[in-house]
Amino acid sequence: MRRVHMVLAFTVALVFALVGSSPAPNVSGQQFKKVIRFGVNRGAENLDPVTQDANPDIWAFMQIYQQLVRVNIKGDGFDPDLAERWTTSADGKTWTFFLRKDARFSTGDPVKAGDVVWSLKRAHDVKGPWQWALEPVQEIAARDDSTVVITLKEPWAPFLADVSLFSNSVLSEKVFKDAKQDQISNKPVGSGPFMLVEWKKGEELVMKANPNYFEKGLPKSPELHLRYIPDDNARIIAVQSGEVDGIDYPPFSRVAELKRDSRLQMQLNPSTAVAHLSLNMREAPLNNVKVRQALAYATDRYAIVRAVCFGYCTPATTFLPMTTPYYNKNAKGYTRDLAKAQQLLTESGVKTPLTLKLLYRTGDAVQEPTAVALKAMWAKIGVNLELEPLDRAAATQRYRANQFQVNISGWTNDIPDPSQLGAYELGYTESQSYHSGYQTKEMDDLLARGLREITPEKRREIYYKIQDVALRDSPLIWLYYAPYTIAINKKMTGFVQMATGPWIFKNVAVGE
C-alpha cells in the first residue's frame, strides 16, 4: 500500500512539473502555499457515496466525486456537472443527459456513459439511506459513450434534484466493478478536482489535485489536507497560530472573539441547518403524542437561541429549513406555553414526575448547553431530564442502534427540494424517520403525493400539509435554524461553502 502511495505521489508531482499547474507568483509577486490545511470538527469514516449519511464523509468525498448535475452555490437550483445539458420528454418520463467529453477520472480514464449507468444502478440497488432517491427509475441505459437515458415509471417532481444528490456520484466502473465494499469506502476514485492519496483514519485526509480535472487551471492549490481536530479550543488555536488555514464549526460562543481577530475572517454562511431533538417513539411514554406535544410546548426556542447560539440562529417553526422550496413561512410552530404543556401531560395519562434520558455529545459547545437548558425548561412541567453525555463515537453508536429516549441532533439539506428531508425524517426509510421510529399512513401518503405531484402550487399545498402534520405528531422537536460557522486566515482566498454545506476548495489559494 505504501508503495502505491509513493508511486502515485511521484506521478502527480511529475504531472504538475509538466503542465505547470502549481500556483505561481502573481504579478504582485505574491507567493502561495502548495497545501491548503483545513481543520474539521469531525473525521470522515466512510467515503462510499451510497452507504453513508454523515456530513464529514459527504463534504470530504464531494471534493473527489462529480454527479451528472450539481446544486448551485446558493442551494436553490442546479448547474451542469458531468452532464453539459439534459432534456426531458413531453410526458416527463424520459430524461436524457449529454456528458461532457473532456471529463476524466484521476486515473486518466475518460468518464463514459457506462460509468454513469453502473454508478446509478448501484445507487439504486444497494441498500442504504438514500436508495429512495432513484425509486422512480425503471431503466438506465447508455445510448453511446456520451449519452445516458433514464426512463422513469412515472413523472417524478424532484427527479433532477435527486440526480444531483451526492449518493448518485459517478464512480469508475473499471476500478470498482469487482471491488469489495471496503475498497469503495476507503479508496475513492472520481473525476472531481481532488483525488485521495492518503487517509490516516482519525487524523487526516490528504488529497492532491486531480491532474485530469476538466476545468483547466483548477484546482489552484496542489494539495488539500482535511485535518481532524475535534476539540473546539484546539481547532481555534490551530487557525490562529497558522497551523491550519481555516476551520469549520467554531462555536457560537467564540464568534465575537474571532470577528475581532485581525488575522481571521469569521464567516456566518447561509445554510440549510436545522437543530432538533429526536424522540424515540418505540416505547412509552414517548409513544404518546400528548407527551411529545407537551415537551414541544415546554421548550423555549428563543431562550436556546440566546443561550446556545448567542443570537446567531433563528427559532425553528417547521421541520423544513427556511431556504427550502415550500417552506411555510407562516407556520407558527410551537411557542413556549407551560400551561398548555401541563394540560397535555395531564391529558396524556402519564404520571409526573416523569423521568426521561437525554443523549448528547460530551464537551460539545452546542449540545452541552442545549442539554442543560432543556433540563431546566422541562423541569417546570414535572419532567426530570437525566443527562447522558457520551463521547461522539459512543453517542453515535447508541443513536444508530435506537438506544436512546431523546437525542440532540441536526440536519442539513443536500438538495433544493423538501423530498430529501421528508423521506429521511418522516418517511421511515432506512433512517427510520431520523431514528424516532415514526411511521403513519397519513404521512406516508402525503410524502408519496409530494413526490408525484408536478404542479408547483399543488405540491406546495402538500408540503404545507406535511409540515402541519409533522408539528402535530411531533416525532422530533425542531429547535432552531443555524448558519454555518467558518473561520479562515485572511490570506486564504476563493473559499466557498455551499448553502447545502459542502466546501469548494478548487478556487482556493493561500498566500504565504
PAVEX-265978 format. One record per residue (C-alpha): x, y, z; residue number from 1. Coordinates in steps of 0.25 Angstrom, whole numbers, plus 5000, padded with zeros to 4 digits. Layout:
# PAVEX-265978
    c1    c2    c3  num
     X     Y     Z  NUM
...
# end
This chain:
# PAVEX-265978
    c1    c2    c3  num
  5000  5000  5000    1
  5011  5010  5004    2
  5018  5007  4990    3
  5005  5010  4983    4
  5004  5023  4990    5
  5019  5027  4987    6
  5017  5023  4972    7
  5004  5032  4972    8
  5011  5043  4978    9
  5022  5043  4969   10
  5013  5042  4957   11
  5005  5054  4962   12
  5018  5062  4964   13
  5022  5059  4950   14
  5009  5064  4944   15
  5010  5077  4952   16
  5024  5079  4947   17
  5020  5076  4932   18
  5007  5084  4932   19
  5011  5095  4941   20
  4999  5095  4949   21
  5005  5098  4963   22
  5001  5112  4968   23
  5011  5122  4963   24
  5014  5136  4968   25
  5004  5146  4962   26
  5008  5160  4956   27
  5010  5166  4970   28
  5020  5155  4974   29
  5010  5148  4983   30
  5015  5134  4987   31
  5005  5123  4990   32
  5005  5111  4999   33
  5005  5098  4992   34
  4996  5092  5003   35
  4982  5096  5008   36
  4981  5091  5022   37
  4967  5091  5027   38
  4963  5087  5042   39
  4950  5080  5043   40
  4942  5076  5056   41
  4938  5062  5051   42
  4946  5052  5044   43
  4941  5044  5032   44
  4938  5029  5033   45
  4933  5024  5020   46
  4935  5031  5007   47
  4925  5022  4999   48
  4914  5032  4994   49
  4903  5021  4995   50
  4904  5015  5009   51
  4908  5027  5018   52
  4899  5038  5023   53
  4909  5047  5031   54
  4913  5061  5026   55
  4928  5059  5029   56
  4928  5048  5019   57
  4919  5055  5009   58
  4927  5068  5009   59
  4940  5061  5008   60
  4937  5052  4996   61
  4930  5063  4989   62
  4944  5068  4986   63
  4946  5055  4979   64
  4933  5051  4972   65
  4924  5058  4962   66
  4910  5056  4959   67
  4902  5058  4946   68
  4897  5071  4951   69
  4901  5079  4963   70
  4894  5088  4973   71
  4898  5102  4971   72
  4905  5110  4982   73
  4892  5117  4987   74
  4885  5104  4988   75
  4873  5108  4980   76
  4876  5102  4966   77
  4885  5093  4958   78
  4898  5095  4950   79
  4903  5085  4939   80
  4914  5076  4945   81
  4917  5063  4937   82
  4905  5066  4928   83
  4907  5078  4920   84
  4892  5078  4917   85
  4879  5070  4918   86
  4866  5069  4912   87
  4852  5063  4917   88
  4841  5056  4909   89
  4828  5063  4908   90
  4822  5053  4918   91
  4833  5055  4928   92
  4837  5040  4928   93
  4850  5040  4919   94
  4862  5049  4923   95
  4874  5049  4914   96
  4887  5054  4919   97
  4899  5058  4910   98
  4912  5056  4916   99
  4924  5066  4915  100
  4935  5059  4906  101
  4947  5065  4914  102
  4943  5059  4928  103
  4953  5049  4933  104
  4955  5041  4945  105
  4968  5043  4953  106
  4973  5030  4947  107
  4973  5037  4933  108
  4962  5029  4928  109
  4950  5037  4921  110
  4937  5037  4929  111
  4927  5030  4920  112
  4912  5027  4920  113
  4915  5013  4924  114
  4921  5018  4937  115
  4909  5027  4940  116
  4900  5015  4937  117
  4908  5006  4946  118
  4908  5016  4957  119
  4894  5020  4957  120
  4889  5005  4956  121
  4898  5002  4969  122
  4892  5014  4976  123
  4878  5009  4972  124
  4881  4994  4976  125
  4890  4995  4989  126
  4883  4996  5002  127
  4885  5010  5008  128
  4879  5022  5014  129
  4878  5029  5000  130
  4872  5017  4992  131
  4859  5025  4991  132
  4865  5035  4982  133
  4865  5027  4970  134
  4852  5020  4974  135
  4844  5024  4961  136
  4855  5019  4951  137
  4851  5008  4942  138
  4863  5007  4933  139
  4877  5014  4932  140
  4884  5012  4919  141
  4895  5017  4911  142
  4891  5022  4897  143
  4906  5024  4893  144
  4919  5027  4901  145
  4914  5041  4904  146
  4899  5040  4905  147
  4891  5034  4917  148
  4876  5031  4916  149
  4868  5029  4929  150
  4853  5025  4928  151
  4844  5027  4940  152
  4832  5018  4943  153
  4824  5031  4945  154
  4827  5046  4945  155
  4835  5050  4958  156
  4835  5064  4962  157
  4849  5065  4969  158
  4856  5055  4959  159
  4867  5065  4955  160
  4869  5069  4970  161
  4870  5054  4973  162
  4880  5052  4962  163
  4889  5063  4968  164
  4889  5056  4981  165
  4903  5052  4986  166
  4899  5037  4986  167
  4898  5038  4971  168
  4912  5041  4970  169
  4919  5035  4958  170
  4930  5025  4961  171
  4939  5018  4951  172
  4933  5005  4947  173
  4947  5000  4943  174
  4952  5002  4957  175
  4940  4998  4965  176
  4932  4987  4957  177
  4938  4976  4965  178
  4943  4983  4977  179
  4939  4979  4991  180
  4931  4989  5000  181
  4944  4992  5008  182
  4951  4998  4995  183
  4939  5006  4991  184
  4938  5012  5005  185
  4953  5015  5007  186
  4959  5017  4993  187
  4950  5026  4985  188
  4954  5029  4971  189
  4946  5040  4964  190
  4947  5051  4954  191
  4946  5063  4963  192
  4956  5074  4966  193
  4964  5066  4976  194
  4968  5051  4978  195
  4971  5044  4991  196
  4985  5040  4993  197
  4986  5036  5008  198
  4976  5034  5019  199
  4981  5034  5033  200
  4968  5030  5040  201
  4964  5039  5051  202
  4975  5049  5047  203
  4975  5054  5033  204
  4971  5052  5019  205
  4981  5056  5009  206
  4977  5060  4995  207
  4984  5065  4983  208
  4980  5072  4971  209
  4974  5063  4960  210
  4983  5065  4948  211
  4972  5061  4939  212
  4961  5070  4944  213
  4953  5076  4933  214
  4954  5091  4938  215
  4967  5095  4933  216
  4976  5102  4943  217
  4968  5097  4955  218
  4969  5094  4966  219
  4978  5105  4969  220
  4985  5099  4980  221
  4993  5085  4978  222
  4989  5079  4991  223
  4977  5079  5001  224
  4978  5073  5015  225
  4966  5072  5024  226
  4971  5070  5038  227
  4962  5065  5049  228
  4963  5074  5061  229
  4951  5070  5070  230
  4953  5080  5081  231
  4948  5094  5079  232
  4959  5101  5086  233
  4970  5093  5079  234
  4963  5096  5066  235
  4963  5111  5068  236
  4977  5111  5073  237
  4981  5104  5061  238
  4975  5114  5051  239
  4980  5126  5060  240
  4994  5120  5060  241
  4994  5117  5045  242
  4995  5102  5047  243
  4983  5101  5038  244
  4978  5112  5028  245
  4963  5110  5032  246
  4954  5102  5042  247
  4939  5098  5042  248
  4929  5100  5053  249
  4936  5109  5063  250
  4925  5110  5074  251
  4916  5122  5074  252
  4921  5126  5088  253
  4935  5129  5081  254
  4929  5136  5068  255
  4930  5151  5074  256
  4945  5148  5078  257
  4948  5142  5065  258
  4942  5154  5058  259
  4951  5163  5065  260
  4964  5155  5061  261
  4970  5163  5050  262
  4977  5151  5045  263
  4964  5144  5042  264
  4951  5145  5034  265
  4939  5140  5042  266
  4928  5135  5033  267
  4914  5132  5037  268
  4909  5125  5024  269
  4895  5123  5019  270
  4891  5109  5022  271
  4880  5099  5022  272
  4884  5094  5036  273
  4873  5091  5046  274
  4876  5086  5060  275
  4866  5077  5066  276
  4863  5066  5077  277
  4859  5052  5072  278
  4849  5046  5081  279
  4849  5031  5082  280
  4834  5027  5080  281
  4836  5012  5080  282
  4833  5011  5095  283
  4825  5018  5106  284
  4824  5030  5109  285
  4829  5036  5096  286
  4819  5027  5088  287
  4809  5036  5094  288
  4807  5048  5085  289
  4802  5057  5096  290
  4815  5055  5104  291
  4823  5059  5091  292
  4814  5071  5089  293
  4815  5075  5104  294
  4831  5075  5102  295
  4830  5083  5090  296
  4821  5094  5097  297
  4831  5093  5109  298
  4843  5097  5100  299
  4847  5111  5100  300
  4854  5112  5086  301
  4857  5127  5087  302
  4864  5125  5100  303
  4872  5114  5094  304
  4876  5123  5082  305
  4880  5133  5092  306
  4888  5124  5101  307
  4894  5114  5091  308
  4895  5122  5078  309
  4897  5135  5085  310
  4886  5141  5076  311
  4892  5136  5062  312
  4881  5126  5060  313
  4866  5126  5057  314
  4856  5119  5065  315
  4850  5107  5056  316
  4836  5107  5053  317
  4835  5095  5044  318
  4844  5083  5040  319
  4848  5090  5027  320
  4860  5099  5026  321
  4855  5113  5023  322
  4863  5113  5009  323
  4856  5100  5005  324
  4845  5101  4994  325
  4831  5100  5000  326
  4836  5104  5014  327
  4823  5110  5020  328
  4828  5124  5025  329
  4814  5126  5032  330
  4815  5114  5041  331
  4816  5117  5056  332
  4822  5105  5061  333
  4822  5103  5076  334
  4823  5115  5085  335
  4826  5113  5099  336
  4813  5111  5107  337
  4815  5104  5121  338
  4800  5104  5124  339
  4797  5097  5111  340
  4809  5087  5113  341
  4804  5083  5127  342
  4790  5081  5121  343
  4795  5072  5111  344
  4803  5064  5121  345
  4790  5062  5129  346
  4782  5058  5117  347
  4793  5048  5113  348
  4790  5040  5126  349
  4805  5039  5129  350
  4808  5042  5143  351
  4818  5052  5148  352
  4829  5054  5152  353
  4833  5047  5139  354
  4848  5044  5136  355
  4854  5044  5122  356
  4868  5042  5118  357
  4875  5051  5108  358
  4887  5046  5100  359
  4897  5056  5095  360
  4912  5058  5091  361
  4920  5062  5103  362
  4928  5074  5102  363
  4921  5079  5090  364
  4919  5094  5091  365
  4905  5094  5085  366
  4899  5081  5090  367
  4904  5082  5105  368
  4897  5096  5108  369
  4885  5091  5100  370
  4884  5079  5109  371
  4886  5088  5122  372
  4875  5098  5117  373
  4865  5087  5113  374
  4867  5081  5127  375
  4863  5094  5134  376
  4851  5096  5124  377
  4845  5083  5125  378
  4846  5082  5140  379
  4836  5093  5140  380
  4825  5083  5136  381
  4830  5071  5144  382
  4839  5065  5135  383
  4853  5061  5141  384
  4863  5060  5129  385
  4874  5051  5133  386
  4886  5056  5124  387
  4894  5045  5117  388
  4907  5051  5111  389
  4916  5042  5103  390
  4928  5043  5094  391
  4924  5045  5079  392
  4927  5030  5076  393
  4919  5025  5087  394
  4907  5034  5085  395
  4906  5032  5070  396
  4906  5017  5073  397
  4895  5018  5083  398
  4887  5027  5074  399
  4889  5018  5061  400
  4884  5006  5070  401
  4872  5013  5074  402
  4877  5012  5089  403
  4872  5026  5094  404
  4860  5033  5098  405
  4863  5047  5094  406
  4875  5051  5085  407
  4881  5064  5081  408
  4884  5064  5066  409
  4882  5073  5054  410
  4881  5073  5039  411
  4886  5080  5026  412
  4879  5079  5013  413
  4887  5073  5001  414
  4877  5077  4990  415
  4868  5089  4988  416
  4855  5081  4990  417
  4847  5077  5002  418
  4846  5062  4998  419
  4860  5058  5003  420
  4857  5063  5017  421
  4843  5058  5017  422
  4848  5044  5013  423
  4859  5044  5023  424
  4852  5050  5035  425
  4837  5046  5033  426
  4837  5035  5023  427
  4842  5023  5031  428
  4853  5020  5020  429
  4866  5013  5024  430
  4868  5024  5035  431
  4855  5020  5042  432
  4850  5035  5042  433
  4863  5040  5048  434
  4863  5028  5057  435
  4850  5033  5064  436
  4842  5021  5059  437
  4831  5030  5054  438
  4822  5024  5043  439
  4808  5027  5039  440
  4799  5024  5027  441
  4795  5038  5026  442
  4809  5044  5026  443
  4814  5033  5016  444
  4802  5036  5007  445
  4806  5051  5007  446
  4820  5049  5005  447
  4817  5040  4993  448
  4808  5050  4987  449
  4819  5061  4989  450
  4828  5053  4980  451
  4818  5051  4969  452
  4811  5064  4968  453
  4817  5072  4957  454
  4808  5085  4958  455
  4816  5094  4967  456
  4804  5100  4974  457
  4798  5087  4977  458
  4812  5082  4982  459
  4813  5094  4991  460
  4799  5090  4997  461
  4804  5076  5000  462
  4817  5081  5007  463
  4809  5091  5015  464
  4801  5079  5020  465
  4813  5071  5023  466
  4819  5082  5031  467
  4805  5083  5039  468
  4804  5068  5041  469
  4819  5067  5046  470
  4817  5078  5056  471
  4804  5071  5061  472
  4811  5058  5062  473
  4824  5063  5067  474
  4833  5051  5065  475
  4844  5062  5067  476
  4845  5075  5073  477
  4851  5085  5064  478
  4859  5096  5071  479
  4866  5106  5062  480
  4872  5109  5048  481
  4887  5111  5049  482
  4897  5118  5040  483
  4910  5110  5037  484
  4921  5116  5044  485
  4935  5116  5038  486
  4948  5124  5042  487
  4959  5125  5031  488
  4972  5132  5030  489
  4971  5145  5022  490
  4982  5140  5013  491
  4972  5129  5008  492
  4964  5134  4996  493
  4954  5127  4988  494
  4947  5119  4999  495
  4933  5116  4997  496
  4923  5108  5006  497
  4910  5104  4999  498
  4897  5106  5006  499
  4895  5091  5005  500
  4908  5090  5013  501
  4920  5085  5005  502
  4932  5093  5003  503
  4938  5097  4990  504
  4953  5097  4990  505
  4956  5097  4975  506
  4958  5112  4975  507
  4965  5114  4988  508
  4979  5120  4989  509
  4986  5123  5002  510
  4997  5134  5002  511
  5010  5131  5009  512
# end
